[in-house]
Amino acid sequence: MIKVKVDRHDPTNLHAQVAAEIRRAIADGEAKPGARLPPAKDLAAVLGVNTNTVLRALRELRDEELVEFRRGRGITVTGTPEHGGVVARARDLLDYARRNGYKRDELIGIIESLG
């Protein structure tokens, strides 16, 4: 099982913490492409959070194409460490830009002007 933890004293939402921990595991190569993740209810039990919290995190990771849900086969890692790292850094950049008053569209414009 991958090592995932949450900090209840951290102001970050629990689902965001769970998603970040799984993202980190993918970026670090701890959770490799093709690996199956534990069921959401098992992760929730280990973390001491609601199953819906874990499901919300997993849906976010699915939208980022880091995991996929397969009926009858569970949750499978699809992202590579490189992809996981890029997603994590992009999320950090978006958070940094927001803290400094930039909107998402403005950040996209800046990135497009660079490339």
C-alpha positions as CSV (number, residue, x, y, z in Angstrom):
1,M,0.0,0.0,0.0
2,I,1.2,3.5,-0.8
3,K,2.0,5.8,2.1
4,V,-0.7,8.4,2.4
5,K,-1.3,10.7,5.3
6,V,-3.4,13.7,6.2
7,D,-2.8,16.5,8.7
8,R,-6.0,17.6,10.4
9,H,-4.2,20.8,11.6
10,D,-3.4,21.8,8.0
11,P,-6.0,24.3,6.7
12,T,-5.9,22.4,3.3
13,N,-9.1,20.5,2.6
14,L,-8.8,16.8,3.4
15,H,-9.6,15.7,-0.2
16,A,-6.9,18.0,-1.5
17,Q,-4.4,16.5,0.9
18,V,-5.3,12.9,-0.1
19,A,-5.0,13.8,-3.8
20,A,-1.7,15.5,-3.2
21,E,-0.3,12.5,-1.3
22,I,-1.3,10.1,-4.2
23,R,0.1,12.6,-6.7
24,R,3.4,12.6,-4.7
25,A,3.4,8.8,-4.7
26,I,3.0,8.8,-8.5
27,A,5.7,11.5,-9.0
28,D,8.1,9.6,-6.7
29,G,7.5,6.3,-8.5
30,E,6.0,4.8,-5.4
31,A,2.8,4.1,-7.3
32,K,3.8,3.0,-10.8
33,P,1.7,3.0,-14.0
34,G,-0.5,-0.1,-14.0
35,A,-0.4,-0.5,-10.2
36,R,-3.8,-0.9,-8.5
37,L,-4.6,1.4,-5.6
38,P,-6.5,0.2,-2.6
39,P,-10.3,0.6,-2.6
40,A,-11.5,4.0,-1.5
41,K,-13.1,2.6,1.6
42,D,-9.8,1.0,2.7
43,L,-7.9,4.2,2.1
44,A,-10.5,6.1,4.0
45,A,-10.3,3.7,6.9
46,V,-6.5,3.9,7.1
47,L,-6.6,7.8,6.9
48,G,-9.6,8.1,9.3
49,V,-11.6,10.1,6.8
50,N,-14.9,9.7,5.1
51,T,-15.0,7.5,2.0
52,N,-16.5,10.4,0.0
53,T,-13.4,12.4,0.8
54,V,-11.2,9.8,-0.8
55,L,-13.6,9.4,-3.8
56,R,-13.4,13.2,-4.4
57,A,-9.6,13.1,-4.4
58,L,-9.6,10.1,-6.8
59,R,-12.0,11.8,-9.2
60,E,-9.7,14.8,-9.2
61,L,-6.8,12.5,-10.0
62,R,-8.9,10.8,-12.7
63,D,-9.6,14.2,-14.3
64,E,-5.8,14.9,-14.3
65,E,-5.3,11.5,-16.1
66,L,-3.2,10.1,-13.2
67,V,-5.6,7.2,-12.4
68,E,-8.5,5.5,-14.1
69,F,-11.5,3.7,-12.7
70,R,-12.1,0.3,-14.2
71,R,-15.3,-1.6,-13.4
72,G,-14.4,-4.8,-11.7
73,R,-10.7,-4.0,-11.6
74,G,-10.6,-1.0,-9.2
75,I,-8.5,2.1,-9.5
76,T,-5.3,1.9,-11.6
77,V,-2.4,4.3,-11.8
78,T,-2.1,5.6,-15.4
79,G,0.2,8.6,-14.8
80,T,4.0,8.3,-15.1
81,P,6.3,9.9,-12.5
82,E,7.0,12.6,-15.0
83,H,3.4,13.4,-15.7
84,G,2.7,13.3,-11.9
85,G,5.5,15.8,-11.4
86,V,4.3,18.2,-14.1
87,V,0.8,18.1,-12.7
88,A,2.1,18.7,-9.1
89,R,4.2,21.7,-10.3
90,A,1.4,23.1,-12.4
91,R,-0.9,23.0,-9.4
92,D,1.8,24.7,-7.2
93,L,2.2,27.4,-9.9
94,L,-1.6,27.9,-10.0
95,D,-1.8,28.2,-6.2
96,Y,1.2,30.7,-6.3
97,A,-0.4,32.8,-9.0
98,R,-3.8,32.9,-7.1
99,R,-2.1,34.0,-3.9
100,N,-0.5,36.8,-5.9
101,G,-3.8,38.0,-7.5
102,Y,-3.7,36.3,-10.8
103,K,-6.7,34.5,-12.2
104,R,-6.4,31.1,-14.0
105,D,-7.0,32.7,-17.4
106,E,-4.3,35.2,-16.8
107,L,-1.8,32.5,-15.9
108,I,-2.7,30.5,-19.0
109,G,-2.1,33.7,-21.1
110,I,1.3,34.1,-19.5
111,I,2.2,30.5,-20.2
112,E,1.0,30.7,-23.8
113,S,3.1,33.8,-24.3
114,L,6.2,31.9,-23.3
115,G,5.8,29.0,-25.7
